[in-house]
Amino acid sequence: MLNRTRLFSTAAVLMLLAGVQAQRSVTLSSQSLCAVTGSTVKIPCTYSSSYYRRPKEWYRVQSSEGEPRDLSKDPQYSGRVSVRTVTSDCELTVRNVRASDSGVYNFRFKTWSSGWISAPSGVHLTVTGVLGKECWGVTYTPERVCALKDTSIDLSCSYKHPAGHTVIKSVWFIKDQTGVEPVDVREDEEYQGRVQYTQISQNNCSLRITNLRERDAQTYRFRFYTDGGKYTGQPGVSLSVTDLKVTVSDWGSWNKKLSCITTCTLSNDPTYIWYKNGQRVTDRYINELDVKSEESGSYSCAVRGHEELRSPAVCVLDEKSCWSVTYSTQNICSLIGSSVDIHSYYTFPNRYKVTKVFWFIKDQTGVEAVDVREDEEYQGRVQYTQISQNNCRLRITNLRETHAQTYRFRFYTDGGKYTGQPGVSLSVTDLKVTVSNSGSWKKKLSCITTCTLSNDPTYIWYKNGQRVTDRYINELDVKSEESGSYSCAVRGHEELRSPAVCVFSEKSCWSVTYSTQNICSLIGSSVDIHSYYTFPNRYKVTKVFWFIKDQTGVEPVDVREDEEYQGRVQYTQISQNNCRLRITNLRERDAQTYRFRFYTDDPTGEYTGDPGVSLSVTDLKVRVSDWGSWKKKLSCITTCTLSSNPTYIWYKNGQRVTDRYINELDVKSEEPGSYSCAVRGHEELRSPAVCVLDEKSCWSVTYSTQNICSLIGSSVDIHSYYTFPNHYKVTEVFWFIKDQTGVEPVDVREDEEYQGRVQYTQISQNNCSLRITNLRERDTQTYRFRFYTDVGKYTGDPGVSLSVTDLKVTVSDWREQYMNLICITTCTLSNNPTYIWYKNGQRVSECKSASCSVAAVGGAVSYSCAVEGHDSLLSPPVYSPKNTRAVVLSSGDTEEGDSVTLSCSSDANPPVLAYSWFKQRAAADTLLTTGQNYSISNISSQHSGLYYCTAHNRLGQHNSTPTLLDVLYLPKNTRAVVLSSGDTVEGGSVTLSCSSDANPPVLTYSWFKQRAAADTLLTTGQNYSISNISSQHSGLYYCTAHNRLGQHNSTPTHLDVLYSPRNTSIVPSVSGDLFTLVCRSDSNPNSSYTWYKKTEGDVKIIENGTNLTLSSRADGFYYCKASNGFGSSNSSEWEHTSDTDNSVVKYAASGVTVALVLLVLLFIAVFLWIRRRASLFSNRSEDNSKNNSAPVYGNVSAMTSDPTQTASSEDQDNLQYSSVYFRNSHTQEAPLYSTVQLTEEVEYATVSLAKSRAVPEDEIYNNLKLNQ
């Protein structure tokens, strides 16, 4: 037992000594120094010990054994070394250093209870020649870096410079132009918000670039500035940025070899991960993978640590196996009010291209699913992000119960669409506390949800708003003495607490808890004051508010109704039982105590949280204290301790002093200037500047940037920060644009161009911002700031160059059914803006950069772009052609034979590339030509019709409304027709109709009947009607069509009137012993004849035919009957006798008969001779006698002239007839004079007379014989 006690005592002593030893240390500010011969070197250090420290000394570490010598006593350093020790600081100064001074130096001290205590390693001093080249340097580790796109990278370097010099500034840059100061990469718009300088140790500066892009592949150089010059590290760090790609090579007929390749060799020897159809292929961590035939699918690769940055998927072996959608999980449970990310990974055969992707919730057969972004329930709360190709993530913020749905992902390609089934089932829950008995003195509380929360959450319990520490399970045991109001939350979502539940005693459940009781904030900033309140479950809250003045017996005033806070306060409720007060643009008089009060439906149920939250409001101020004759200590002080452990930022003459983030700053004599401080997150709220050491160095104007690019119509703020010696007073400040030597510049506020559009604002002392609203192109100027003090003026040069631009969309050519739209500006917009794209006025959510790839669409389409924050300042749209119009270029009417030009115009942006001309046709429209104009020469009526043109540009095409090309022409194709449903019969009615093709349309129609002398105008009008028609109306009719260009005659049409037989008679003739009776009749059509013999008491049919031949002895009474389809007519009886006893009488009778016949023939011959001369002018006449019609000539033989010629009137005067039969015209139209030829000296030899009759078409003149 005694030994055990001794061991314990010894261990305790050793531990105590170790602790004491740990409290004693020496810290050197650097590990190495380089100095130039003859210069002065200062080596600072600090040491600490709670015990008396003596002796203490600087010494040079010896290379051989032996006790080090105090440098102040070393004769080699006599008169050149001084040591300064103040409290815990120790500094060695060596003047006029020599090459022999090169070595390792250290500091040591002793206490009463210890030996020498020194730094583990000393400072290595190198002394070089006068130029000191060896003392300047930048070392990059490594010099080449290869990193994945969208990852982060640290570029490291260390630098050195001769001792005695102070680093004033250090920058990384990429563009190095001779004679031009390089731009700090932090100020490059391409890197805004993505770069950061980190200092691991002194003389070290690392550059961190996040969210790497391909264009970040550059050579990065580090430059540092000292009071003795500047130095740039060459050649810099070459950064390569790559993505991952899978290549496929054959490895036999049944095997493929996949390789995950990059364009450069990735740093840090990465481990590769393979995926098949989105699922991880486990335990294969090399960059190659063998795939067998039975393992076909879509493969991709990634690098461990960046699993979300997968390569594009590649289809291997079988395309059917390559269509897939994989979800990271099929079930998600999230809290109401929180956000959720739902991930999908999709694959498809390589030869297809994705045209559209979206998430949806409602899937109805035959109905196209609706993109969830377009659902009113999700407006402003959903976002798609693409971490890598083949990946689409859906983020839903501020979840509601109604969002509990199944979410599916669908993508479209140029070869089809694919939907990932069954989707992801999202459940949304709140937190609820249930209470169960666990004995009479104990309750068990459970924090329950309606679904199992994802990611194995940690639970947090609260009692009366105060956190119950160290109980991170979803159950809590509460004893009777722990009564109160309990609620729970999940770590990471502490603001989303469950409703509070009162346990055991109601009296313990009334409470208001504040997140803090004291808050200190900066003037001009904003502050949030949180309260959490509880009450018994059976009551209901009716009213809540914050107030500052509490007077006994007087109802406090809601702070929202206080005039001092108008427009600056807001209440928000994150969850039940929570109320947050936000105050913006804090003022000094806002320093008050703020209390929260709530009312319930219990008449006495009001509760106020005491003592409230005390808000202090402060500004920043720089305090200067001496720290020796060559050094000043600056402190950034406030009147209260700022909340949230702020990071301080220092500025010298308006420029940020990098990498010094504490509230104190040491300024050496060689660093004079005007200093101010700020707090990170509130950089605009700087302290007033303080002039340190040298007044001449304190005059300055600093601009936040020297170049600004803004949109026409927007507003811009141009910030300046100015400094001057403290004991002067500023009397005037202004901005100006025109600076002329010897002429006082004009305040921009007084410039007419800027009237009502400029404003000066002062966020803090020494700050003056110029705001210009409703920017115009001519506002593109250089703006300078000038301030006046009671002793002089100062102008900040070179000023700020403002460029003002509009937005414009350019369109690339089609490529694989896609085109690229680019939103361009004449300058690079500041602040790396997010772009907004609109299609037909609707926002295109998947495009957020300056370029947007869109698929080809049919129909009208327009695109425009804007910049987020300036949604109303849209670019002029680019659009497919519209208002396309086809017109006929003509000074008047277009008539046949003219020339005409059709011209096409269209409104399109970009302009129309090509025009095409078409003519509408019944079958299919015909492409006529391409070009803006279409010309036709020697135009004809066939060119009339509807023409249209099509205008094409890169976005689509548009057809014009067809335009009518109206070619005017004389009437043609004039035609006269008889309108009749059957034969035209005497006594009936008939209408003749005229039609004609004419443009302009026919004005009048005229009707004529051909006559021998002259054609007779019958009437005008398109139709000619005849009622109670007779045979005299038969003949040739024609019509004439007239328009304003002329007229045209129709071909004559024949009107043939049909009637029954009439004037039936018998004509006898004698030839020897035979007596011939001929039956004649006037009819149309021709009649058929029947002969009858009348005997005593009977009538007999003898025969049919025109002629009846009788012997001289055939006595009796004879008559004939003429018949056609319209009736019949009998002749008179003819008596024939042959008795020998009466032969004289018969002879005499016969003589008389012959005489009579000869007289009749003579009469007829004379009559014909008279009539012939009148009838020779026409082959038709309606003026013939009742028994005769105009001669029609059908077949005349023995002609000597051409049988196809038509006889003229003069030829007819010399025409003589050998045998003529006069007949009525035929019922059908026949060619007139078709075979009539002229004869020589024809005489009338024999003439047979017959009553006129109708004959067939081919019988006209068929019985006319010519004798020579």
PyMOL commands that set and color helices and strands:
alter all, ss='L'
color gray80, all
select helices_A, chain A and resi 2-22+71-73+75-77+99-101+133-135+185-187+189-191+214-216+293-295+319-322+372-374+376-378+401-403+480-482+506-509+559-561+563-565+588-590+695-698+748-750+752-754+777-779+941-943+1031-1033+1140-1175+1209-1213+1257-1259
alter helices_A, ss='H'
color red, helices_A
select strands_A, chain A and resi 25-28+32-36+41-48+53-60+81-86+89-94+103-111+117-118+123-128+137-141+144-148+153-160+167-173+195-198+206-209+219-226+229-232+237-242+245-250+255-261+272-276+279-281+288-292+297-303+314-316+324-327+331-335+340-347+354-360+382-385+391-396+406-413+416-419+424-429+432-437+442-448+459-463+466-468+475-479+484-490+501-503+511-514+518-522+527-534+541-547+569-572+578-583+593-600+606-608+613-618+621-626+631-637+648-652+655-657+664-668+673-679+690-692+700-703+707-711+716-723+730-736+758-761+767-772+781-789+793-795+800-805+808-811+818-824+835-839+842-844+851-855+862-867+878-889+894-895+900-909+914-919+926-930+933-936+945-953+956-959+963-965+967-979+984-985+990-999+1004-1009+1016-1020+1023-1026+1035-1043+1046-1049+1053-1055+1057-1071+1074-1084+1088-1095+1098-1104+1107-1111+1116-1124+1127-1130+1134-1136
alter strands_A, ss='S'
color yellow, strands_A
deselect
rebuild
show_as cartoon
